[in-house]
Amino acid sequence: MNLSVGIDLGSTTTKALILGEDGEVLGRGITNSRSNYKVACDVALCEAMINVRFALLSAALERAGAA
């Protein structure tokens, strides 16, 4: 599965977005930038990746009829 990641690094908040192969939004993350842009990017990206994992797990459970 190919994914695309976009990060919007702002002075107040940092947002991350993960898109699937068809351009569908799979995960989102947001955090305060806290004047430490490296940490803000890491936190937002980690949050988005966790969001993707839960979305993929939920979809797999639905396909299996367990949702």
Beta strands, then each sheet from edge to edge (+ up, - down):
strand 1: 4-9
strand 2: 13-19
strand 3: 25-32
sheet 1: 1+ 2- 3+
end
